[in-house]
Amino acid sequence: MCGIAGIIGSNSNGIQQLESMLKSQAHRGPDATHIWNDGNVYLGHNRLSIIDLSSEADQPMVSSNGRYIIVFNGEIYNYLELKQQLLSYTFKTSSDTEVLLALFQQKGKDMLHDLNGMFAFVIYDKLKGEIFAARDRFGVKPFYYSFIGENLVFASEIKTLFTAGVEKVKNKKVWANYLSFGTYGLPNETFWEKVNQLPGGHYFEYSLGDEKIQPVRWYDFVGNVLKMPQLAEEELKRNYLQLLQDSIRLRFRADVAVGFNISGGLDSSVLLALVNNEFPNNNAIEAFTFYTNDYRYDELHWVELMLEKTKKPLNKCLLQVADVPQLIKKIATFQDEPFGGFPTLAYSQIFATAREKKVVVLLDGQGMDEAWAGYDYYQTKTGYTIQGTKTSPVRPEVLTEEYQAYASKEVYETPFDNDLQNLQYRDLFYTKIPRALRFNDRISMMHGTELREPFLDYRLVELAFSQKEAVKIKEGQGKWLLRELMKDLLGNEVALAPKRPLQTPQREWMASDLLEYITSKIENFSNSDLVKKDKVLSLWHEYQNGNQENSFYIWQWINLNEMLYEN
């Protein structure tokens, strides 16, 4: 896991410009920073050393034939298996980066289908003068790009492009939609008009002098799902468990310490059970969880109960209300776009603690709900994408007339013949997963740590997603077959527990301990050109007086205030 950046095009100040770009995202790779250039192509890399810790594995890396140069962010989990297919290549390192480079040298872009991992990379073909860029299937690792004049610039973070000189202009449609519908833009969009992102599962090829980028979808999720057989329940359990075990094994490949994040929910419990089954006697594998000392939200009791049997060490990371203002400011600086509320602040404490303890890689349970239909709105059909709320999480009436005109609800693909799979597809590729992956990438990388998502192994997602609704939802219970599978591992109390949103006392703290701080931020935000001041202040007054069923819209205002005025 690292940071990549580049400038494609003749640039007399290219090296100095790229050095500034790499400095702005140095937190992503504290172990080494290097640049390669030939006067027309400038490639830079911030390295976080995970596999092959030697300097020989630093990047940019040149292929054995000298033709290709790569900068790569991510991990190829099945690199050892792929390496066995490349016996004619003379390897100089034991890194997954060199396997990726060798595979491209042998197969070109067709090699993408062989990869099991998270990745965003650029390979420069010196012979053809072409750039090849690709992003992993679900977009776990980021890739942003823009043009400055005739030069293409790319990076792992938006702020890096601003450092390069990209103009910081609001994408008014995305801002308006965020406040109107709670969405975060389409897969190619960002909150900034001049900054694009390469969608997950896409690549592009670019020749020097081209005027635009044309992304191409390489990951055919829909086609793969439609070809997947419907399995009998026992066979499905057996196949899925085997894939789960393999996914965990692959994601423990590292030359540094690996730990995992845990809450009291089913997904984290599954992760704990599988880690313990694979490494039953390894008590050096540490677990991490956050808490707030509020019994209404904390899951510490459940976490301690689960870990009691495994003897894995538990690191308890406390989010205190006094730390919230400073954390909001700091994390907003690293995110560049709106992010999740106080739970994201709490989650960041985990990565800070892990880094202090020299645990550089962490696993978590992201992806189960989307694959197995675990969210309540899959059954209630409210149209919301926020778990656990009974009222609209947004207040679009605060927008000015100008911005109301920009609001246009996104239309998502509906490639399946049933509502459930189309909702799951929306969450995987447009809403829940893209935003969660972005939040989590930034808060892990701000501490120089790597986050791995074993449940987002594409083999697991395709298998679960493709099965009939009856094995996902039964008698009002989401993730039904997964729960049945886990009864033997976890017992009924955990396996059959209802889905709970992972929460903090955000609503309460905003209206009490943080009242003065929140009020000052909202008053500041109410002066922006986005909103009607009197409407914002009126709704905030209602919130203070007890209308607190949800606080998502209040968080939106705080978050946007940081983007507008504080960073």
N, C-alpha and C positions, 0 to 999 in steps of 0.2 A: 504494500500500500504506500503510495507516494504522491507526488505532484508532478504534473507535466506542463510544459509551456512551450510555445514556439512562435516564430515569425517567419512567414513564407513570402519571400519577395526581396528584391534588392533594397538594402537599407544601410546607409553609411554609419548609422549609430546603432546597428542591430545588437551588438554584443552588450553595450551598456543598457540598452532598453530591456533586453532579456534578463540581464542581471537584476534589474529593478523588479521585473515581473516575478522572478524566482524568490526574491527577498520577501515579497508580499505574501507568498504562500509557503514560507520556509517551515512553518509549523507542521506541514504535511510530510516533510522529510528532513528530520533534524540530523541524520547521520552522514549525508554527503550531498553536495550540489555541484553539478557539472554542466558544461555547455559544449555542443558540437556545432560547427558552422562551416559553410563553404562560400560565404559571401552572398548567397541567394536564399539559403535555408539555414535557419537558426533554431536548434532544438535544445531545450533545457530540461533538467530533471532534479527534483528534490527527493532524496531517497530515505525511506524508512526501512531499515534492514530487517527482513523477516526470514528469508530463505537464502542460504549461502551468504554469510555475513562478511565475506572478504571483499576487498576493494576491486577484485577482478569482476565482481558482479555489478559494479556501479554502472550507471547509465549517463548519457546515451551510449548504447552498445552497438558495435559494428559487427555484421555477420562475418563468417569465416572467409567468404569470397570477396569481402570488401564492398559489396554492392548495396547492401541495405543497412540503414541505421534506424534504431528503434528507441522511442521513449514510451514507457509503459507504466500505468498505474493500476495496481490490483494484484490478484493472485490467480494462477492457473492451478487448481487443486489436483487435477489428474496429470500433472506434468511428468511424473515418473512413468506412468503408463505410455504417454505420448513419446517419451524419450526412447522407449524400446522400439518405436517405429522408425527411428532416425539413425540407424546404425552407420549410415554412410557419412554422417556429419561428425566432424571432429570438435568435441566440446572442450572449452577452456574453463568452464565454470560448472557448478552444480545447481545453478539458478533456474527458476521457471522462466525468467526473461529470455535466456538463451534458447530454451526449448521453443518458446513462442516464435522467436526470430528464425530458428532453423526450420520450423514447420511452415512458416510463410515462404521461406526460400524454396522449399520443396513443392508446396501445393498452392501458393498464392491465397486469395481470399476464400477459397473453398475450405481452408483449414478452420474457419470460424466454427463450423458445425462440430468439430472434434473437441472443442474447448468446454470444460466444465470449470467455471470460475466467474470471478467478477473482474471486469477489465475496461479500461479506456486506453487506447494506445494509438500512436502514429508511427508509421514506417515510411521512410523516405527511400525511394528507388533512385539511386544516383544515375543509373544508366538511362532510364526513361525520363528523369526529371519530374517524377510524380510522387504525390503524397497519398498514402492509404491510411484512413482513420476508421476505427471501429469501436463500438460500445457493446457491453454485454447484454444478454437477453432482456433483463428487467431494468437495466440502467442503474445497477448498484453503484458503479463508479461514474463520476461526473465528467462531462466534456462540453465546454463552452467555446464559442468561436464568434468572431466578428471580422469586419474589414476596416482597416484604417487606410484610406486612399485605395491603392491597388494591392496593399499587403494583407494577406490573411493572417490573423493572430488567433491563437487558441490557448486554453489553459484549463486547469482543474477547478478554478474558482473564478467567480465573476469579478471580485475585487482586483484580481490579477490583470484582467482586461482593462479595467479602469486605470490601473497603474501604467499600462501600455499606451494610454491615450484615448481609449474608446470613450465616447461622450456618454455621460450619465443622464439619460432621458427616460422619464416614466413611460411604460407601455400602458396607456390609459385604459385600454380594453381589459387588460389583466387586473389592474388595480380596481376598476369598477366591478368586475366580476367577483373578485375576492370579497368585496364588501356586500355585493348583492346576493351571491350564491355560496360563498365560502370556498370557491375553487381557487386553484393556484396556477392556472394557465394550462395550455395544451403541451404535449411532450416536446415540441420544438420551441416553445416560448419560455421567456422569463419575465420578470417584472420590469425589465429594462429594454426599451425599444431597440437599441443597437446591439443587444446581446442575444444570440441564439444558442440553443443547445441541440446536440445530436441526440435524437430519441434513442431510448434503449432498443437493442435488437437491430440497429441500423449501422451502415457504414457509408463512407463517401470516398471517392477518388478525385484528386484535385491536381491539375497540372499548373505549373508556374504561368501566371498571366491570366488564368480563368477569372471571370468576373462574378461567379456565384457558385454556391455549393448545392448539389442535388443528392440528398440522402437517399439511400436504397435500403429497404427492409430485407434483412438477411434471415431473421428468425421467424419462421412460419408457425407461430403458436397455434393458430386456428386449425391449420392443416394437420398438425401433429395430433391435436386433441380429437379431431373428427376421425382420425384413423385408429384411435386407441380403442381396444375392445372393452366391452362392459363385462366386468369380472364378477363371479360369485363372491359372496361376502368373505368366506374363509380364504379364498385365493387372493382376494384383494388385501385382506389383512396381512397375509404372509408376504406378498410382494412389496407392499408398502413398508412393512417393518424392515425387510432386507435393504431397501433403498435408504431408509432412515439411518440404519446402522452404517451403511457405506458412506453416506453424506457426512456423518459425524467423524468417521475415521479420516476421510479426506481433509476435513477442515481442521484437524489437529496436526496436520503437517506443518512444521515450523521449526526453525532453529533458535527460537526464543520461547519464553514462558507463555502458555496459553491458559486462559481462564474462561469463565462464562457468567453472564448476567442472569438473574433469576428474580421472578416475582412469585406470588402465590397462585397464579393462574395455571390452567391446563398446559399451555404451550411451554412455559418455563419448566413445569413439572416433567413433561415429556423429555425436554432437553436434559434435565438433571438425571432422570432415570437412564437415558441412553448413554450419557457420559459415564455414569457410575457402572453400567454394564460393560462398557468398553474398557474402562480403566478402574476396576474395583479396588485395587490396592494402592492406587496413586493418590495419596493425600496431599500432594504438592499442587494439585489442580485446584485453584481457588475460585470460590463463588463470590459474586458481588450483588448487592441489592441496595435500593434506596428506601428511606423512610422519612417521615416528617414529625413523628411524635404526636400524631393525631389518630386516635383509634378508629375514627369513622372511615379512614382511607388507607391506613397502613396495612400491609400484608406481611409484616415481619413475623408475626406469630406463625403463619402458614409456612413461610420460608424456613424458619428455624425447625419447625416440625418435620419438614421434608428432609432437611439436611442432617437431622439427628441420626438417621439410619445410615447415611453414607459416610459420615465423618469428614466430609470435604470442608476445608476452612471457609468461613463466611466473613466477608468484609461488609459491614453495615455503614452506608454512606448517608449522612444526615443532611437534609435540606432544611435550613433554618430561615424563618421569615426575614430576619435581618439581612440575610445574604442576597435576597431576591433582587433589589434594585441594581446592585453591582453586577450580578449574573446576567440580568436582562441586557444591560449595556454591553457587556463583554461578548455574550453569545450573539447578539444582533450584529456585532462587528464581523464575526466569523461567518454568519449565515448569508448575508447580502440580500436576503429575501425574507418574507414572513416565515416564522417557524412555529412549532407547537408551543403550547403554553407552559405553565409551571412544571408539568411532568418532564418536559425537555430540559428545563433547568435542573431538575432533580437527577435526571439521567446523566447529565454532564458531570455530576459529582462522582459517578461511578468511574468514568474514564480518568478523571483527575487522580482518584485513589489508586486505580490500577497502574497508572504511569509511575506514581510514587513508589509502588511496590515492585516495579520493573516487570509487571505483567503486560506485555506489549500487544498481545492478541486476545480479543474477547469474542465469544459466541453469544448470540441471543436468539429469541424465538420468533422473529418476524416472519410472516407469510402464511401461517396456518389458517387464519381466519378467512383469508381471501380464497385459498384453495379448497377449504372444507365448509364454506358458508357459515362462519361463526358469528357474524354481526347480527344484532337484533333487527336492523332495518331490512335484512334479507327476507324476514318474515312479516314485519309490520308494513313494509312498502311505503314508508313515509316520504321517500325521495331524499332524505338527509344522507350525508356521509359522515356524520358525527355520531359515535356510539353513545347510547344511554340518555339522549335528550328527548323530551316530549314536546318541546316547542321549537320554533325555528331558531337555529343558532345565530342567525345574522339579522341585521337591521338595515335593509337597503334604503329605507326612507331617509336616512341621514345624508345620502348623496345629493350633491347639487344637481340642478337640471342638466348642466353640461356633462357631468360624469354619468348621470342616469342614461344619457343618450349613447354613451360608449358601452354600456352593459349589454351583453349578448350571451345568453346561456349557451355553454358549449354543447355541441351535439356529438355524442360518442358513437363509435361503431357498434352495431348490434349484429355480429356475425353468426349468432346461434339462434336456434328456433324456439328458445324458451327464455323467460324473463330472468330466472335465477342465474344462468350462465352469463347472460349479457350484463347483469349487475356485477358478477364476479370479475368479468373481463374488464369492465369499467374500473373497478377498484385496483386490479393488477396493473393496468397500463396507463390509466389516466388520473386516478385520484389517490386512494389510500397508500398504495405501495410507492409511487413516485415521490410523494411528499415525505413519507416516513423515511425513505432511504436518503433523501437529501438532508433532512434534519439530522439523521444519525451519522451520516458521513462527516458532516461539519463538526459535530460535537465530539466525535471520536478523534478526528484528525487535529482539532485544535489542541489536543493534549499529546499528539504524536503517538496515537494508538490505532490499532487496526480492528475493525469490527467485521465479523463473518456471520453469514446468515444461512445456516444449514438447511432450514426448512424452505428456503427459496431455491434449492437445487432444482433445476428445471425438470428433472425426471420426476421428482416428487409432485411438483405443481401440476404437471401435465396429467399424471396418473390420477390424482385426487379430483382435479377439475373436471375431467372427462366422464366421471361416473354419474350415475343417475341421482336425481334429487333425493330419492328415498334413503340413500345411504349417507346423505349429508345432513338432512333435517328429518327428524322423526319425533312425533309427540311434543312438538314445540322446542325440541332440543337441537341446537346447531352442533356441527362437527360430530354427528352421531357415531359414525363408524370409527372415527379416531378415538372417541371415548370408549367404545367397546374394545378396541385394540389395547387400550391402555389400562383397562381394569386390572389385568393380571400384574402389570408393572407397578401400578400406583395405588390400587384399591379404589373402591367405589366413591369414597368421600371426596377425593381429588378428581377422579375421572369424570364424575357426574356433576361437579360443581357448575353453577351457571356462569356464563361469560360475564366478567366484570371489567369495566374500563379501568385502566391503570391511572389512578388519579392522585391529586394532592388537594389540600384545602384552598385551592385557588379562589373559589367564590367567596369563602369566608375571609381570607386574608385581604382580598381587595377591598372589602367593605369595613374592615376593622384595623388591624395592625398597619396595613399599607395605605390606609385611606388618604392621608395627606399626600403621599407620593403619587398614587394613582390619580388623584384629583388634579395635581399640577400637570401631569402628563396629558390627561384628557383635555384640560383647558388649553394646553399648548396645541394639541392635535386639532381642536375645534376651530383654530384659526387657519387651517390649511385650505387650499382651493378645492379640496375633494368634497368637503362636507358643509352642511348647514349648521352653523354654530349653535343656534338655539335648540335645534333638534338633538344634537349630541349631548348638550348639557342637560336637556330635559330628561333624556333616557338615563343618563348617569344619575340624576336626582332620583328617578324611580328605582334604580338599582339600589341606591343607598337606603331607600325606604322599604326594601324587602322584596322587590321583584327580581329574585336571584335564581330562577330555575336553571339558567345557564349563564356562563360568563364568557362564552366564546367571542361575542361581538365586542365586549370590553377589552379582551385580550387583543383583538384585531387592531383596535385604536391605539393601544399602547405600542404594539409591534410596529405599526406604520409610522407612529411618531418617531420611533428610533431611526427608522429608515430615512425619514424626511429631514430630521433636524439634529440628530445626535451622532450620526456617522458620516 
